[in-house]
Each structure stands twice: as C-alpha cells, then as structure tokens.
Amino acid sequence: LWKLFPDAKVSCDSRYETAYPSSVVEENFRLYGAHEGWQEILRDGEADVVIVEKAEPLASALPSLTGWRRVYEDDAHDVYAREGSELPLRDRRGERIFGSFP
C-alpha cells in the first residue's frame, strides 16, 4: 500500500523498525491490540480506512465503534471506513481470492 503514496497514506507497514518513529509504532500496536485509548486514535487521527486481520483484537472491537462501518470482509480481513464514505459493502467470505501485486 505504501507505493500508492500520496493518494493513499499508510500509518505503518512492515518497515516499521526503520521507517517510523517509535511513537507511531507504539500507537499502531495500541490500536490493533485494542488497548486503552484505541478509540481516540481513530477519532482524532487522519485515517479514513482501517484494514484489520480478523485475528487482531481490533477486529472484534471495531463493530461497536460509532462513526465507522465495515465496507469489506473476507475470511481473513475486514476493512472499515468512516461513516459517510461512498465505499460499497463487499462480502467475499467463503471465496477463494487470487490477487496480483503491481
């Protein structure tokens, strides 16, 4: 996703050990772990979309967060967008997904 910059901004990716300040990394771990204050990270942050693995604690916490809605779901991931987003709901649970990366 980071290759889509500046059209899409990524909060953190696999380069977290070298490309991001420790405060950003800690905030992302707090968010995806659904630790204290995770709601404020989304409320006060600039994210419009959140991609989360279903195994992450955030995946079970996000459905209760006001202002966000699920726009995509497959067997491994959910994608949430801020309310008001024009992204349509896409349910791909049970589908085999084959993709390619540009």
C-alpha atoms as an extended CHARMM CRD file, in Angstrom:
* protein
*
       102  EXT
         1         1  LEU       CA              0.0000000000        0.0000000000        0.0000000000  PROA      1               0.0000000000
         2         2  TRP       CA              2.8160000000        2.4300000000        0.7320000000  PROA      2               0.0000000000
         3         3  LYS       CA              3.5490000000        2.5080000000       -3.0160000000  PROA      3               0.0000000000
         4         4  LEU       CA              0.2400000000        4.3210000000       -3.5190000000  PROA      4               0.0000000000
         5         5  PHE       CA              1.5690000000        7.4530000000       -1.7560000000  PROA      5               0.0000000000
         6         6  PRO       CA              0.4790000000       10.2680000000       -1.9050000000  PROA      6               0.0000000000
         7         7  ASP       CA             -3.0020000000        9.1190000000       -2.9300000000  PROA      7               0.0000000000
         8         8  ALA       CA             -3.1250000000        6.6730000000       -0.0210000000  PROA      8               0.0000000000
         9         9  LYS       CA             -1.2360000000        7.2550000000        3.2010000000  PROA      9               0.0000000000
        10        10  VAL       CA             -0.2780000000        4.2900000000        5.3650000000  PROA      10              0.0000000000
        11        11  SER       CA              0.0330000000        4.6520000000        9.1250000000  PROA      11              0.0000000000
        12        12  CYS       CA              2.5370000000        1.8190000000        9.4610000000  PROA      12              0.0000000000
        13        13  ASP       CA              3.8140000000       -1.0870000000        7.3930000000  PROA      13              0.0000000000
        14        14  SER       CA              6.4220000000       -3.8370000000        7.5260000000  PROA      14              0.0000000000
        15        15  ARG       CA              9.2160000000       -1.2510000000        7.5060000000  PROA      15              0.0000000000
        16        16  TYR       CA              8.1940000000       -0.1300000000       11.0000000000  PROA      16              0.0000000000
        17        17  GLU       CA             11.6080000000       -0.8500000000       12.5230000000  PROA      17              0.0000000000
        18        18  THR       CA             13.3820000000        1.5680000000       10.1880000000  PROA      18              0.0000000000
        19        19  ALA       CA             10.8500000000        3.9440000000        8.6470000000  PROA      19              0.0000000000
        20        20  TYR       CA              8.7280000000        5.1500000000       11.5620000000  PROA      20              0.0000000000
        21        21  PRO       CA              9.3730000000        6.8740000000       14.8750000000  PROA      21              0.0000000000
        22        22  SER       CA              8.7980000000        4.6540000000       17.9050000000  PROA      22              0.0000000000
        23        23  SER       CA              5.7700000000        6.7550000000       18.9220000000  PROA      23              0.0000000000
        24        24  VAL       CA              3.9900000000        5.8730000000       15.6600000000  PROA      24              0.0000000000
        25        25  VAL       CA              4.8110000000        2.1880000000       16.0620000000  PROA      25              0.0000000000
        26        26  GLU       CA              3.5810000000        2.1850000000       19.6760000000  PROA      26              0.0000000000
        27        27  GLU       CA              0.3410000000        3.9130000000       18.6550000000  PROA      27              0.0000000000
        28        28  ASN       CA             -0.2970000000        1.3060000000       15.9610000000  PROA      28              0.0000000000
        29        29  PHE       CA              0.3330000000       -1.5510000000       18.3880000000  PROA      29              0.0000000000
        30        30  ARG       CA             -2.0780000000        0.0990000000       20.8430000000  PROA      30              0.0000000000
        31        31  LEU       CA             -4.7030000000        0.4850000000       18.1030000000  PROA      31              0.0000000000
        32        32  TYR       CA             -4.5160000000       -3.0260000000       16.6560000000  PROA      32              0.0000000000
        33        33  GLY       CA             -4.3100000000       -4.5580000000       20.1160000000  PROA      33              0.0000000000
        34        34  ALA       CA             -7.4390000000       -2.5690000000       21.0900000000  PROA      34              0.0000000000
        35        35  HSD       CA             -5.5870000000       -1.3390000000       24.1690000000  PROA      35              0.0000000000
        36        36  GLU       CA             -6.6790000000        1.6270000000       26.2610000000  PROA      36              0.0000000000
        37        37  GLY       CA             -7.1870000000        4.7050000000       24.1060000000  PROA      37              0.0000000000
        38        38  TRP       CA             -7.5830000000        2.9150000000       20.7760000000  PROA      38              0.0000000000
        39        39  GLN       CA            -10.8920000000        4.6920000000       20.0740000000  PROA      39              0.0000000000
        40        40  GLU       CA             -9.2390000000        8.0910000000       20.4160000000  PROA      40              0.0000000000
        41        41  ILE       CA             -6.5340000000        7.0990000000       17.9370000000  PROA      41              0.0000000000
        42        42  LEU       CA             -9.2080000000        6.6170000000       15.2740000000  PROA      42              0.0000000000
        43        43  ARG       CA            -11.3620000000        9.5440000000       16.3690000000  PROA      43              0.0000000000
        44        44  ASP       CA             -8.5060000000       12.0380000000       16.4420000000  PROA      44              0.0000000000
        45        45  GLY       CA             -6.3950000000       10.5940000000       13.6400000000  PROA      45              0.0000000000
        46        46  GLU       CA             -6.4620000000       11.1230000000        9.9170000000  PROA      46              0.0000000000
        47        47  ALA       CA             -7.3770000000        7.5600000000        8.9240000000  PROA      47              0.0000000000
        48        48  ASP       CA            -10.3390000000        7.1660000000        6.6090000000  PROA      48              0.0000000000
        49        49  VAL       CA             -9.9650000000        3.3890000000        6.2240000000  PROA      49              0.0000000000
        50        50  VAL       CA             -8.7100000000        0.6520000000        8.5580000000  PROA      50              0.0000000000
        51        51  ILE       CA             -7.5890000000       -2.7620000000        7.3080000000  PROA      51              0.0000000000
        52        52  VAL       CA             -7.5170000000       -5.3450000000       10.0820000000  PROA      52              0.0000000000
        53        53  GLU       CA             -6.8360000000       -9.0640000000       10.2750000000  PROA      53              0.0000000000
        54        54  LYS       CA             -9.6940000000      -10.9280000000       11.9140000000  PROA      54              0.0000000000
        55        55  ALA       CA             -7.2190000000      -12.4060000000       14.4070000000  PROA      55              0.0000000000
        56        56  GLU       CA             -6.3520000000       -8.9470000000       15.7920000000  PROA      56              0.0000000000
        57        57  PRO       CA             -8.2400000000       -7.7290000000       18.8890000000  PROA      57              0.0000000000
        58        58  LEU       CA             -9.2310000000       -4.6160000000       16.9360000000  PROA      58              0.0000000000
        59        59  ALA       CA            -11.3530000000       -6.7510000000       14.5820000000  PROA      59              0.0000000000
        60        60  SER       CA            -13.7790000000       -7.6500000000       17.3550000000  PROA      60              0.0000000000
        61        61  ALA       CA            -13.7190000000       -4.1480000000       18.8700000000  PROA      61              0.0000000000
        62        62  LEU       CA            -14.3740000000       -2.0740000000       15.7360000000  PROA      62              0.0000000000
        63        63  PRO       CA            -18.0160000000       -3.0910000000       15.1470000000  PROA      63              0.0000000000
        64        64  SER       CA            -19.0150000000       -1.2530000000       18.3340000000  PROA      64              0.0000000000
        65        65  LEU       CA            -17.2370000000        1.9880000000       17.4040000000  PROA      65              0.0000000000
        66        66  THR       CA            -19.6000000000        4.7760000000       16.3810000000  PROA      66              0.0000000000
        67        67  GLY       CA            -18.6540000000        6.5620000000       13.1760000000  PROA      67              0.0000000000
        68        68  TRP       CA            -17.1470000000        3.5660000000       11.3870000000  PROA      68              0.0000000000
        69        69  ARG       CA            -18.7230000000        0.8450000000        9.2520000000  PROA      69              0.0000000000
        70        70  ARG       CA            -17.4830000000       -2.3680000000        7.6900000000  PROA      70              0.0000000000
        71        71  VAL       CA            -17.1020000000       -1.9940000000        3.9250000000  PROA      71              0.0000000000
        72        72  TYR       CA            -15.2620000000       -5.2180000000        3.1250000000  PROA      72              0.0000000000
        73        73  GLU       CA            -14.9790000000       -8.6680000000        4.6150000000  PROA      73              0.0000000000
        74        74  ASP       CA            -13.2690000000      -11.8890000000        3.5930000000  PROA      74              0.0000000000
        75        75  ASP       CA            -12.2450000000      -14.9290000000        5.5910000000  PROA      75              0.0000000000
        76        76  ALA       CA             -9.0790000000      -13.2700000000        6.8960000000  PROA      76              0.0000000000
        77        77  HSD       CA             -9.6110000000       -9.4930000000        6.9020000000  PROA      77              0.0000000000
        78        78  ASP       CA            -12.1050000000       -6.7090000000        7.4930000000  PROA      78              0.0000000000
        79        79  VAL       CA            -11.9690000000       -3.1930000000        6.1200000000  PROA      79              0.0000000000
        80        80  TYR       CA            -13.7340000000       -0.3660000000        7.9260000000  PROA      80              0.0000000000
        81        81  ALA       CA            -14.3530000000        3.1450000000        6.6290000000  PROA      81              0.0000000000
        82        82  ARG       CA            -15.5540000000        6.2950000000        8.2930000000  PROA      82              0.0000000000
        83        83  GLU       CA            -19.3120000000        6.8600000000        8.1280000000  PROA      83              0.0000000000
        84        84  GLY       CA            -20.1190000000        8.8980000000        5.0530000000  PROA      84              0.0000000000
        85        85  SER       CA            -17.6650000000        7.0130000000        2.8750000000  PROA      85              0.0000000000
        86        86  GLU       CA            -19.0140000000        6.0770000000       -0.5330000000  PROA      86              0.0000000000
        87        87  LEU       CA            -17.2870000000        2.6990000000       -0.4400000000  PROA      87              0.0000000000
        88        88  PRO       CA            -19.8260000000       -0.0700000000       -1.0830000000  PROA      88              0.0000000000
        89        89  LEU       CA            -20.1270000000       -3.1200000000        1.1390000000  PROA      89              0.0000000000
        90        90  ARG       CA            -18.2780000000       -6.1100000000       -0.3040000000  PROA      90              0.0000000000
        91        91  ASP       CA            -18.6170000000       -9.5360000000        1.2860000000  PROA      91              0.0000000000
        92        92  ARG       CA            -16.1210000000      -12.0930000000       -0.0280000000  PROA      92              0.0000000000
        93        93  ARG       CA            -16.3580000000      -14.6050000000        2.7990000000  PROA      93              0.0000000000
        94        94  GLY       CA            -16.0250000000      -18.1410000000        1.5030000000  PROA      94              0.0000000000
        95        95  GLU       CA            -14.4660000000      -17.0290000000       -1.7930000000  PROA      95              0.0000000000
        96        96  ARG       CA            -11.0420000000      -18.0740000000       -2.9690000000  PROA      96              0.0000000000
        97        97  ILE       CA             -9.1220000000      -14.8910000000       -3.5900000000  PROA      97              0.0000000000
        98        98  PHE       CA             -6.2380000000      -14.7640000000       -6.0090000000  PROA      98              0.0000000000
        99        99  GLY       CA             -4.5300000000      -11.4520000000       -6.3830000000  PROA      99              0.0000000000
       100       100  SER       CA             -1.5770000000       -9.8610000000       -8.0110000000  PROA      100             0.0000000000
       101       101  PHE       CA              0.5780000000       -7.0500000000       -6.8130000000  PROA      101             0.0000000000
       102       102  PRO       CA              1.5630000000       -4.3720000000       -9.3120000000  PROA      102             0.0000000000
